Every structure is written in structure tokens, then in C-alpha cells.
Amino acid sequence: MRLRSIVSVGVSGAGLDDALGSQADAVLMTLADASRPILDLRHEVTAGLGRTATHEKAALVVVNHPRTRLLRDDLSAILSPLVKGVLLPHAVEAQDVRDIAVLLREFELQRGIEPGDTAVFPIIDTARGLMKAAEIASAAPRVGGLVFHSHRYARDIGARDEQRGDRLAHARGQVVAVSRSLGQSPLVVSDGLELVYLAEYGFAGAILPDARMVIAANGAFAPPAVAKDHAREAVAAYDAARAEGAWVARVADQVIDAAAARKARHLIDE
């Protein structure tokens, strides 16, 4: 699932038309907003998902945290083959992911969805979550990548927010390193102003507040052609080595093992 540009739609549904008419890879709707009645949000998200069916867009939904006791009813209301992934806010431990994974499997089996097809993207927005990032990202095979929310993270640690610079560099690097080490897509909540910098940092895509930022994001997060060429070379060498019974391949001074080959395939698909 390519997620260079994800347009966040407001809780009222404002901006959905613009998002669907853009070149965005995905549209993000939310159920996790206490300013609106939860039943209204579920109805609006369900209606919005129906509209995404006629567009080539991945539909993502921010659900409520398992400890809110709203999650089961959230999934009951919205889960269908149209939902390609759910974002888990305030992920602070691996059990948060395991809890949502259990419920997703239950509803997938009930509704004829291939178990595991609905990806989970835990949001890292606290120091506690960052310290457990590796455990959170590896808590279930369906985790598609971590999402870094710099504004909430900065507020949690008493820092000023930033999209670039060294103030939150460690946190950004940790999210990227953990996700990439597992062959996942590290994502970032962005104001749309520092997309090239964030792409150079290693993020695979951004959650954007406005569809007008999509073209810039698609350009910023598209892997360079030379990087894809190198990835294809690595995959071809690994497949040839495995066909001959070897467990690793060599490309110049690189060793390509199974993990490296998975990362290369992931890059090719971005």
C-alpha cells in the first residue's frame, strides 16, 4: 500500500470532496474526537467510506484507543473491505496493538475479510510510546508502520514543536529506524511545509491537513529512480542466490539476506 500522501478529513467530513478529487494515495477519517458525539462520527465515517469506493484511494480511519471502551463498537460500525488500515492513537505499549489486532481478526472473520488485511498504524505521540516503539511496531504482523505526531510528542516532553531541526531529531530518527528495520512504512503528521526534509529523514509519507499539499508530498516521498534500480538489483540477486540454494546474495560490497530483500521489495512498491 503506497502512502506518500494521506489527506486528513475533518470530523465534520469537510475536505472529503477535495481529497477524493486529488492525487492523494489515501484519505484519513477519524472516530477519535471527543468534540463530536461518537454515533455521529461513526455514521459520517461509514458514509465517507462508501464514497471512497468509487475512487482509487486507500481509506484509513483513526479509531479510539482500546482503553476507551469504544473500540469494539468503532470496528463494528466501520470495518469492511473498504478500510485498508486503522490508526491507533496514543500507542504506549505492545498490548495496545495486540488488543486491536484481536478485535480486527474477529471482525475480519465475521465479514469475509482476509485475516490480516486491515493494517494497523500505531501513533507515537509520547515519550513513553517512543521508548516502547520497537515493541509496539513488532507486536503484530499487521502493523504497517509507526506514525510520528510531533506536535503531541513535543507537548508531552515540554518542548516546542518543529517539523525540522535537531529538537525532535532523536524521536524522528527512532520512529524511522524502528519502522524501516521491520520493513514497514514510517509516516509523519505534517503541516505540509517541510516535506522534502521529512522525506530525506527517511519517512515514507505524510498525513496532510489539505489536499492542495498532495502533489508536493507525492514528489517529495517518491523514491529516487536510482534507489529503485538498486532495490531491483538486490531482489534479483537474492532470488537467484536462493534458487541456487544459497541464503544470501552479494551485490558489489553488500550482503543481501532475507531481511534486506524484504526491504528492497518494499522500496520498489513505494
ABEGO torsion letter per residue (X at the ends): XBBABBBBBBAAGBGAAAAAABABABBBBBABBAABBAAAAAAAAAAAAAAAAABBBBBBBBBBBAAAGAAAAAAAAABBAABABBBBBGBABAAAAAAAAAAAAAAAAAAGBBBGABBBBBBBABAAAAAAAAAAAAABAABAEBBBBAAAAAAAAGBBBBABEAAAAAAAAAAAAAAAAAGBBBBBBBAGAAAAAAAAAGBABBBBABAAAAAAAAAAABBBAAAAAAAAAAAAAAAAAAAAGBABBBBEABBBBAAAAAAAAAAAAX
